[in-house]
Amino acid sequence: NMILEMLEQSPSKSFADALKVAQDQGIAEADPSADIDGLDAAAKCVVLARALGLDPQASMDCVHPLEAIRDVTAATIAETLPDRWKLICRGKSIAGRAQLS
């Protein structure tokens, strides 16, 4: 979310620049693929679905859509203001199966 906030606050900053700042501050990992491709948020959805009893058999296959922020630009964020971009996960149970996004 720090990368998205930087792009919102500094429209001239590129995604790569915002990512570099996050890495330099130790917020983003050296290989940030799991974070910026949505895999980390998806894994957290699965863990929460299992831990909360939503679906004890939940897996990464239950997460749809799996969305990334890799291609988000400051212009994209500016177009959607005042709405804010955030990486979030959601889940609900339908007939005992997790529906996660």
Secondary structure as UniProt FT lines:
FT   HELIX           2..9
FT   TURN            11..12
FT   HELIX           15..24
FT   TURN            25..26
FT   HELIX           33..36
FT   TURN            37..38
FT   HELIX           39..51
FT   TURN            52..53
FT   TURN            56..57
FT   HELIX           60..62
FT   TURN            70..71
FT   HELIX           74..80
FT   TURN            81..82
FT   STRAND          91..94
FT   TURN            95..96
FT   STRAND          97..100
//
